[in-house]
Amino acid sequence: GSSLLTGPEGLMAKERENLKRLKCLRRYRQRYGVEALLHRQLRERRVLATDGAAQQAHTTRSSQRCLAFVDDVRCSNPSLPLTRHCLTRI
């Protein structure tokens, strides 16, 4: 592989074409200059936004109460994470 990348001298026409394709594929969908800078900034903003949303969802979920009713009175215990009921009801 690395011997092909030394240069096109001594290569057959088909090998030169394959070398061109290989070089094009190495650069495929890479961002350069301003486009790369904007893409990195957008990615950083998305990470910050999703981290904030994840923390907010966690605090909202952890503050919810159990949904069980005992003698027509709602349970006052907090629900377990990713559930709708407290430890006592489960």
Secondary structure by P-SEA (a helix, b strand, c coil): ccccccccccccaaaaaaaaaaaaaaacccccaaaaaaaaaaaaaaaaaaaaaaaaaaaaaaacccccccccccccbbbccccccccccc
